[in-house]
């Protein structure tokens, strides 16, 4: 933890008071690096995983800037924050309201899946921050309900996820309507060539910071894998939740239908559970998340739509009911536990269908997970499939070296 204080970063008394209320004592590494750059007015491209405090890194100095201005600056938004998911937009809005509680910060969340009428009314009353997903924002811009002429700060959060979800053209369309000069901040868990290309068209002389290399898993997360045949996954999950896991658990499924089925199975088995995925309406998703956050639901079963979109305290376990096809999503999934220095456990229920995904995850994180054999549905057959897959990969690697083509399979 840094020895620097928030006061030493030059933040104003209203912001410092709010941080004290939140229990924030010292800045995280990304906050310590980013806040001075943002306060000095530079564009910024930052590589930071979820759970590192990046929302505060870009919102604190902007709240500080706006709070020191004379009142009556106008009703048009000064700050536009783009996010890939509705859950992340709502989370950022909640954070801004916490950090800006003594600065009279005005926010509006613009997202789809719910009626636009309350959003339009809020915009007409006047706001400082608009936190938006691209689709609904474009709709309201075209209707003339969102005017970007006064925007001074453009922030892209989870830029890599936004590109993965196909929002690149929408993001460029929106950015073209934000006047220059402006301050553009881009935060991304990974810095792919596509992310850097996007940044180069939107920023001017941007400074770069990074606090962790891609695919870094926090040291305080214990990772374990359980080999189980697919038809027994429900029973193993129930066994875990009725046994060793007494806290709040987040379960990830690969498909929307699977998430719903697993949640219903847990409910029928006496475990309070909710499901979140993109087929749910926004009101249903918010209701499920509120139930999980409040403790009314002990388990939240979700697709990757919330892998980067929620920040709920007290998640003791993340369970991968199905491992993701994209290995990087595994890192984002398990980053939902062990927040703010707490310890967490990440479990993977691995069937034959998951073997190739498990190998991809272990290559990415550069470690082999601990195998938990002491469970009723341990499958030697699945374990053998992993052994065979690793043996075949090593054989291909040796053959590749013999052809002089390098050991791509061994990496």
VOZA-940812 format. One record per residue (C-alpha): residue in one letter; x, y, z; residue number from 1. Coordinates in pm, 1 decimal. Layout:
residues N
R   residu       east      north         up   num
R        A          X          Y          Z   NUM
...
***
This chain:
residues 411
R   residu       east      north         up   num
R        X        0.0        0.0        0.0     1
R        X      122.8      347.5      -84.6     2
R        X      241.9      582.7      190.1     3
R        X      100.4      877.2       -4.0     4
R        X     -222.9     1025.9      129.3     5
R        X     -520.9     1157.0      -67.8     6
R        X     -451.0     1499.6       80.6     7
R        X     -102.2     1493.4      -68.7     8
R        X     -260.8     1433.6     -409.3     9
R        X     -416.6     1780.2     -378.7    10
R        X     -782.3     1683.7     -348.5    11
R        X    -1019.8     1937.2     -193.5    12
R        X    -1181.0     1916.6      150.8    13
R        X    -1529.3     1809.0       28.5    14
R        X    -1376.8     1517.8     -162.3    15
R        X    -1144.7     1423.3      124.2    16
R        X    -1440.0     1426.3      362.3    17
R        X    -1635.5     1191.7      135.5    18
R        X    -1337.9      957.0      106.9    19
R        X    -1308.8      950.9      484.4    20
R        X    -1677.8      854.3      506.0    21
R        X    -1609.1      569.8      262.6    22
R        X    -1320.3      447.2      478.1    23
R        X    -1055.9      522.7      214.4    24
R        X     -728.9      596.6      392.4    25
R        X     -461.4      580.6      122.8    26
R        X     -474.8      574.4     -256.7    27
R        X     -428.1      251.1     -447.0    28
R        X     -139.7      237.6     -698.4    29
R        X     -360.1      329.8     -995.9    30
R        X     -507.8      622.5     -801.7    31
R        X     -165.3      746.6     -699.1    32
R        X      -44.7      734.6    -1059.9    33
R        X     -354.6      862.0    -1237.8    34
R        X     -493.9     1137.7    -1016.0    35
R        X     -202.0     1382.0    -1063.0    36
R        X     -209.7     1328.4    -1440.6    37
R        X     -583.7     1394.7    -1458.5    38
R        X     -555.7     1698.1    -1228.3    39
R        X     -283.0     1842.5    -1454.1    40
R        X     -516.1     1820.9    -1753.8    41
R        X     -339.8     1550.4    -1955.1    42
R        X     -499.9     1278.3    -2162.5    43
R        X     -444.2      936.2    -2005.1    44
R        X     -438.6      575.7    -2118.9    45
R        X     -431.1      340.9    -1820.6    46
R        X     -402.2      -34.5    -1788.9    47
R        X     -573.1     -150.5    -1471.8    48
R        X     -765.3     -460.2    -1372.4    49
R        X    -1104.4     -435.9    -1208.1    50
R        X    -1079.9     -414.7     -831.8    51
R        X     -780.3     -179.4     -836.4    52
R        X     -976.5      137.8     -761.9    53
R        X     -973.5      276.3    -1114.0    54
R        X    -1320.0      436.3    -1090.1    55
R        X    -1194.7      661.9     -812.5    56
R        X     -878.0      724.4    -1012.3    57
R        X    -1067.1      910.1    -1284.3    58
R        X    -1371.7     1040.3    -1096.5    59
R        X    -1204.6     1194.5     -789.3    60
R        X     -998.9     1460.7     -969.7    61
R        X    -1291.5     1548.1    -1197.9    62
R        X    -1534.6     1582.9     -906.7    63
R        X    -1270.3     1797.6     -738.7    64
R        X    -1238.0     2018.9    -1049.6    65
R        X    -1612.6     2068.3    -1091.1    66
R        X    -1672.9     2130.2     -719.2    67
R        X    -1431.9     2425.0     -714.9    68
R        X    -1609.0     2608.2     -997.4    69
R        X    -1858.2     2884.4     -943.8    70
R        X    -2220.8     2773.8     -932.0    71
R        X    -2447.5     2838.8    -1225.8    72
R        X    -2214.4     2690.2    -1482.9    73
R        X    -2511.6     2561.0    -1681.8    74
R        X    -2713.2     2244.5    -1715.5    75
R        X    -2533.3     2071.7    -2004.6    76
R        X    -2310.3     1781.4    -1896.8    77
R        X    -1941.2     1848.4    -1846.5    78
R        X    -1837.8     1482.2    -1815.8    79
R        X    -1928.5     1183.8    -2034.7    80
R        X    -1835.9      834.6    -1918.0    81
R        X    -1890.5      544.9    -2159.5    82
R        X    -1916.0      188.7    -2028.7    83
R        X    -1983.8     -145.4    -2199.6    84
R        X    -2251.9     -273.9    -1961.2    85
R        X    -2549.6     -138.3    -1771.5    86
R        X    -2426.0     -288.1    -1445.0    87
R        X    -2094.5     -106.3    -1470.9    88
R        X    -2271.3      221.8    -1552.9    89
R        X    -2486.1      189.3    -1240.5    90
R        X    -2182.1      101.0    -1031.3    91
R        X    -1990.3      407.8    -1150.2    92
R        X    -2291.1      629.3    -1082.3    93
R        X    -2311.3      494.3     -727.3    94
R        X    -1940.6      563.6     -676.4    95
R        X    -1967.9      921.5     -806.8    96
R        X    -2259.0      990.6     -575.2    97
R        X    -2052.2      861.9     -282.0    98
R        X    -1740.1     1061.6     -371.6    99
R        X    -1935.7     1375.7     -462.1   100
R        X    -2181.6     1378.4     -170.5   101
R        X    -2036.6     1704.6      -32.6   102
R        X    -1973.3     1858.7     -373.2   103
R        X    -2338.3     1854.7     -489.4   104
R        X    -2243.3     1645.3     -789.2   105
R        X    -2529.8     1583.9    -1034.9   106
R        X    -2535.9     1258.1    -1229.5   107
R        X    -2753.4     1080.8    -1482.9   108
R        X    -2727.3      721.1    -1598.6   109
R        X    -2825.3      668.0    -1961.6   110
R        X    -2881.1      303.3    -2048.2   111
R        X    -3115.4       76.0    -2236.7   112
R        X    -3354.1     -187.7    -2111.2   113
R        X    -3564.9       59.7    -1913.8   114
R        X    -3784.5      357.3    -1999.5   115
R        X    -3594.4      661.2    -2121.9   116
R        X    -3843.9      906.4    -1967.8   117
R        X    -3676.8      934.1    -1622.8   118
R        X    -3339.5      974.1    -1793.7   119
R        X    -3472.8     1253.7    -2014.8   120
R        X    -3624.6     1432.6    -1714.1   121
R        X    -3293.3     1414.2    -1528.3   122
R        X    -3105.5     1549.8    -1828.7   123
R        X    -3347.5     1839.2    -1862.6   124
R        X    -3300.9     1930.5    -1494.8   125
R        X    -2928.1     1960.8    -1557.9   126
R        X    -2639.4     1726.4    -1480.7   127
R        X    -2261.0     1734.2    -1447.5   128
R        X    -2193.7     1366.7    -1525.6   129
R        X    -2356.2     1143.3    -1785.1   130
R        X    -2266.4      775.8    -1741.1   131
R        X    -2386.7      585.5    -2045.0   132
R        X    -2388.7      272.5    -2251.1   133
R        X    -2340.6      357.8    -2620.0   134
R        X    -2672.6      242.0    -2770.3   135
R        X    -2916.8      440.5    -2554.4   136
R        X    -2685.9      743.3    -2557.1   137
R        X    -2690.1      755.8    -2937.3   138
R        X    -3070.4      731.8    -2933.0   139
R        X    -3099.5     1032.0    -2699.6   140
R        X    -2840.4     1232.6    -2892.1   141
R        X    -3038.0     1179.0    -3212.2   142
R        X    -3355.6     1284.5    -3030.1   143
R        X    -3182.4     1603.1    -2916.3   144
R        X    -3213.9     1510.6    -2547.2   145
R        X    -2837.7     1483.3    -2489.2   146
R        X    -2620.0     1773.4    -2596.8   147
R        X    -2244.1     1718.8    -2581.2   148
R        X    -2134.5     2072.8    -2672.3   149
R        X    -2012.2     2150.3    -2319.7   150
R        X    -1840.6     1818.8    -2243.8   151
R        X    -1483.8     1874.4    -2122.4   152
R        X    -1402.8     1522.3    -2001.4   153
R        X    -1455.3     1206.8    -2209.1   154
R        X    -1385.2      878.8    -2028.2   155
R        X    -1392.0      527.9    -2173.9   156
R        X    -1401.9      262.9    -1901.9   157
R        X    -1331.1     -102.5    -1983.1   158
R        X    -1232.8       -1.8    -2335.3   159
R        X    -1122.0     -353.7    -2429.3   160
R        X    -1458.2     -494.7    -2328.3   161
R        X    -1632.7     -224.8    -2529.6   162
R        X    -1440.4     -331.4    -2839.3   163
R        X    -1507.5     -700.6    -2770.4   164
R        X    -1880.9     -625.1    -2760.7   165
R        X    -1868.4     -454.0    -3100.4   166
R        X    -1910.7      -94.0    -2984.0   167
R        X    -1610.7       51.2    -3166.3   168
R        X    -1814.9      232.9    -3433.9   169
R        X    -2061.7      365.5    -3175.8   170
R        X    -1776.4      490.0    -2957.8   171
R        X    -1612.5      668.1    -3249.9   172
R        X    -1947.0      821.2    -3351.5   173
R        X    -2000.2      956.9    -3000.4   174
R        X    -1642.2     1079.1    -2961.9   175
R        X    -1670.0     1273.6    -3289.3   176
R        X    -1952.9     1473.0    -3129.4   177
R        X    -1756.4     1569.2    -2819.7   178
R        X    -1581.1     1899.0    -2892.4   179
R        X    -1208.3     1953.1    -2876.9   180
R        X    -1008.4     2056.2    -2688.4   181
R        X    -1115.6     1808.8    -2425.0   182
R        X     -952.4     1573.4    -2179.0   183
R        X     -985.3     1208.8    -2281.9   184
R        X     -919.5      926.6    -2036.6   185
R        X     -915.1      563.2    -2142.5   186
R        X     -904.5      275.1    -1895.5   187
R        X     -865.0      -85.2    -2003.5   188
R        X     -777.5     -415.2    -1836.0   189
R        X     -573.7     -515.3    -2140.8   190
R        X     -385.6     -302.3    -2391.3   191
R        X     -439.2     -470.2    -2724.2   192
R        X     -342.2     -317.2    -3056.7   193
R        X     -712.2     -238.9    -3113.8   194
R        X     -736.0      -45.7    -2786.6   195
R        X     -423.5      154.2    -2864.6   196
R        X     -549.6      225.4    -3215.7   197
R        X     -874.5      359.3    -3072.9   198
R        X     -685.2      572.6    -2822.0   199
R        X     -460.9      720.4    -3089.4   200
R        X     -761.8      863.0    -3276.7   201
R        X     -920.9     1012.7    -2966.2   202
R        X     -630.7     1140.7    -2756.2   203
R        X     -351.2     1396.0    -2784.0   204
R        X       -9.2     1330.9    -2627.8   205
R        X     -163.0     1089.0    -2379.7   206
R        X       37.6      975.1    -2080.6   207
R        X       37.4      602.9    -2005.9   208
R        X       27.1      421.4    -1673.5   209
R        X       -6.1       56.0    -1581.7   210
R        X      -36.9     -104.8    -1241.3   211
R        X      -42.1     -473.2    -1329.9   212
R        X       46.7     -679.1    -1634.7   213
R        X     -238.0     -839.7    -1830.8   214
R        X     -386.9    -1156.2    -1679.4   215
R        X     -261.1    -1083.2    -1329.4   216
R        X     -452.1    -1261.6    -1054.4   217
R        X     -445.3    -1116.2     -703.7   218
R        X     -223.3    -1308.3     -462.0   219
R        X     -504.2    -1327.4     -206.4   220
R        X     -725.2    -1546.0     -428.1   221
R        X     -697.0    -1920.2     -368.0   222
R        X     -762.2    -2102.9     -695.5   223
R        X     -881.7    -2463.9     -708.0   224
R        X    -1023.8    -2695.3     -971.3   225
R        X    -1265.8    -2985.0     -918.5   226
R        X    -1300.8    -3257.6    -1182.8   227
R        X    -1663.8    -3363.5    -1222.3   228
R        X    -1875.1    -3518.1    -1494.6   229
R        X    -2114.5    -3267.4    -1647.9   230
R        X    -2434.7    -3433.5    -1523.2   231
R        X    -2317.5    -3405.2    -1160.7   232
R        X    -2223.0    -3036.5    -1160.2   233
R        X    -2549.4    -2930.4     -995.9   234
R        X    -2502.5    -3178.6     -713.6   235
R        X    -2142.0    -3069.5     -657.8   236
R        X    -2241.1    -2703.1     -655.4   237
R        X    -2516.7    -2771.7     -402.7   238
R        X    -2274.2    -2977.6     -191.4   239
R        X    -2031.9    -2684.2     -180.8   240
R        X    -2298.9    -2429.3      -92.0   241
R        X    -2445.8    -2650.5      180.4   242
R        X    -2102.5    -2731.8      320.6   243
R        X    -1784.8    -2528.1      332.3   244
R        X    -1917.4    -2215.3      160.4   245
R        X    -2109.7    -2013.2      416.5   246
R        X    -2064.0    -1668.0      262.6   247
R        X    -2186.9    -1494.1      -48.1   248
R        X    -2105.9    -1676.0     -373.1   249
R        X    -2098.3    -1561.2     -734.7   250
R        X    -2147.5    -1843.5     -985.9   251
R        X    -2054.8    -1798.4    -1352.8   252
R        X    -2216.0    -1992.3    -1635.0   253
R        X    -2127.5    -1976.9    -2002.4   254
R        X    -2481.4    -1962.7    -2139.3   255
R        X    -2786.4    -1756.2    -2043.8   256
R        X    -3011.6    -2061.8    -2029.9   257
R        X    -2765.5    -2242.3    -1802.6   258
R        X    -2754.8    -1947.0    -1561.6   259
R        X    -3133.5    -1950.3    -1529.1   260
R        X    -3149.9    -2328.5    -1487.6   261
R        X    -2880.5    -2332.2    -1219.4   262
R        X    -3049.1    -2050.3    -1024.3   263
R        X    -3383.9    -2233.0    -1035.8   264
R        X    -3217.2    -2557.9     -922.8   265
R        X    -3060.8    -2381.3     -623.3   266
R        X    -3390.0    -2216.0     -530.6   267
R        X    -3570.1    -2552.9     -539.7   268
R        X    -3292.4    -2693.5     -321.0   269
R        X    -3336.3    -2427.8      -53.1   270
R        X    -3050.7    -2193.3     -154.1   271
R        X    -3164.3    -1834.5     -217.4   272
R        X    -3036.1    -1747.6     -565.9   273
R        X    -3087.9    -1498.1     -846.9   274
R        X    -2979.3    -1502.4    -1212.1   275
R        X    -2845.1    -1219.3    -1426.8   276
R        X    -2790.1    -1232.6    -1801.8   277
R        X    -2869.1    -1026.5    -2110.8   278
R        X    -3213.3    -1184.5    -2165.6   279
R        X    -3330.3    -1028.3    -1838.4   280
R        X    -3481.1     -680.9    -1849.5   281
R        X    -3283.3     -405.6    -1682.3   282
R        X    -3532.1     -386.6    -1396.3   283
R        X    -3499.9     -763.8    -1342.9   284
R        X    -3121.2     -736.1    -1346.1   285
R        X    -3123.2     -449.9    -1095.7   286
R        X    -3364.6     -637.7     -870.7   287
R        X    -3143.6     -948.0     -877.7   288
R        X    -2830.1     -746.8     -804.4   289
R        X    -2999.4     -560.2     -520.5   290
R        X    -3112.1     -891.2     -368.0   291
R        X    -2755.7    -1023.1     -386.7   292
R        X    -2602.3     -702.7     -250.6   293
R        X    -2846.0     -684.6       40.8   294
R        X    -2798.5    -1049.9      130.8   295
R        X    -3153.7    -1151.1       45.3   296
R        X    -3003.5    -1377.8     -221.0   297
R        X    -2698.2    -1569.2     -109.6   298
R        X    -2597.4    -1674.0     -461.4   299
R        X    -2590.5    -1481.6     -788.6   300
R        X    -2566.9    -1692.5    -1104.0   301
R        X    -2443.8    -1484.3    -1396.0   302
R        X    -2294.1    -1483.4    -1741.3   303
R        X    -1989.2    -1273.7    -1825.3   304
R        X    -2211.6     -967.2    -1845.6   305
R        X    -2115.9     -901.4    -1482.3   306
R        X    -1756.0    -1025.1    -1497.2   307
R        X    -1645.4     -662.5    -1490.2   308
R        X    -1969.2     -489.8    -1403.8   309
R        X    -2026.5     -532.4    -1032.3   310
R        X    -1842.4     -442.9     -714.1   311
R        X    -2018.3     -618.3     -426.9   312
R        X    -1851.0     -644.2      -88.9   313
R        X    -1821.4     -977.4       86.8   314
R        X    -1812.0    -1219.3     -207.6   315
R        X    -1616.1    -1501.9      -47.4   316
R        X    -1627.6    -1742.8     -341.8   317
R        X    -1641.4    -1721.0     -720.1   318
R        X    -1746.0    -2052.3     -873.0   319
R        X    -1693.6    -2120.6    -1241.4   320
R        X    -1979.1    -2360.6    -1311.0   321
R        X    -1847.8    -2349.1    -1668.8   322
R        X    -1506.6    -2214.2    -1760.5   323
R        X    -1507.1    -1933.6    -2019.7   324
R        X    -1398.1    -1980.3    -2378.4   325
R        X    -1201.7    -1655.2    -2354.5   326
R        X     -938.7    -1719.1    -2088.4   327
R        X     -908.8    -1350.9    -1997.8   328
R        X    -1269.7    -1357.1    -1878.6   329
R        X    -1160.9    -1603.1    -1610.1   330
R        X     -932.6    -1337.3    -1461.6   331
R        X    -1213.6    -1081.7    -1463.9   332
R        X    -1459.2    -1330.1    -1314.6   333
R        X    -1248.3    -1425.2    -1015.1   334
R        X    -1156.5    -1059.7     -961.3   335
R        X    -1505.5    -1019.1     -811.1   336
R        X    -1374.5    -1176.3     -490.3   337
R        X    -1082.3    -1070.4     -269.6   338
R        X    -1174.9     -704.0     -305.9   339
R        X    -1002.2     -431.2     -106.4   340
R        X     -738.3     -666.0       32.9   341
R        X     -976.5     -938.6      155.2   342
R        X     -909.6    -1305.3       84.9   343
R        X    -1119.0    -1502.3     -162.2   344
R        X    -1156.7    -1844.5     -319.5   345
R        X    -1205.8    -1924.1     -688.5   346
R        X    -1337.7    -2269.3     -774.0   347
R        X    -1366.3    -2423.9    -1119.3   348
R        X    -1603.2    -2715.2    -1183.9   349
R        X    -1430.6    -2885.1    -1474.0   350
R        X    -1594.9    -3148.7    -1693.2   351
R        X    -1461.0    -3295.5    -2016.5   352
R        X    -1617.7    -3002.8    -2204.1   353
R        X    -1408.8    -2761.0    -1996.1   354
R        X    -1068.3    -2926.3    -2038.1   355
R        X     -947.5    -2711.5    -2328.1   356
R        X    -1066.5    -2397.2    -2148.7   357
R        X     -886.4    -2501.4    -1828.6   358
R        X     -563.5    -2546.3    -2022.9   359
R        X     -609.1    -2202.5    -2176.8   360
R        X     -664.0    -2043.0    -1836.2   361
R        X     -358.6    -2211.9    -1685.3   362
R        X     -142.7    -2099.0    -1976.0   363
R        X     -269.7    -1744.2    -1932.6   364
R        X     -214.2    -1721.9    -1556.5   365
R        X      109.3    -1923.3    -1584.2   366
R        X       24.0    -2167.6    -1308.6   367
R        X     -154.7    -2496.4    -1252.1   368
R        X     -456.2    -2482.2    -1023.6   369
R        X     -470.8    -2697.3     -712.8   370
R        X     -678.7    -3008.4     -782.7   371
R        X     -938.8    -3083.1     -514.4   372
R        X     -995.3    -3459.2     -517.7   373
R        X    -1166.4    -3473.9     -178.6   374
R        X    -1519.7    -3423.5     -305.9   375
R        X    -1796.2    -3680.6     -367.8   376
R        X    -1813.3    -3640.5     -744.1   377
R        X    -1441.5    -3638.9     -825.3   378
R        X    -1396.7    -3787.4    -1172.8   379
R        X    -1077.0    -3974.3    -1258.3   380
R        X    -1204.9    -3990.9    -1615.1   381
R        X    -1202.7    -3609.7    -1646.1   382
R        X     -864.0    -3590.2    -1474.5   383
R        X     -732.1    -3843.0    -1724.7   384
R        X     -858.0    -3629.7    -2013.0   385
R        X     -650.1    -3338.5    -1882.8   386
R        X     -342.3    -3559.8    -1855.2   387
R        X     -393.9    -3684.2    -2210.6   388
R        X     -447.8    -3330.9    -2342.9   389
R        X     -127.5    -3209.3    -2177.4   390
R        X       65.4    -3512.0    -2307.3   391
R        X      -59.1    -3449.0    -2662.5   392
R        X       35.5    -3081.5    -2637.5   393
R        X      389.0    -3169.5    -2529.3   394
R        X      416.6    -3415.2    -2818.1   395
R        X      308.9    -3144.3    -3063.4   396
R        X      557.5    -2905.6    -2906.3   397
R        X      843.4    -3149.7    -2951.8   398
R        X      739.2    -3208.9    -3312.7   399
R        X      726.1    -2834.2    -3368.0   400
R        X     1077.6    -2785.7    -3234.3   401
R        X     1195.5    -3064.1    -3459.9   402
R        X     1058.4    -2872.3    -3759.7   403
R        X     1222.0    -2555.9    -3635.7   404
R        X      886.4    -2384.3    -3594.1   405
R        X      909.2    -2307.0    -3222.7   406
R        X      724.0    -2442.8    -2924.1   407
R        X      393.1    -2267.0    -2945.9   408
R        X      202.5    -2553.9    -2784.0   409
R        X      428.1    -2559.9    -2480.3   410
R        X      367.8    -2198.5    -2394.3   411
***
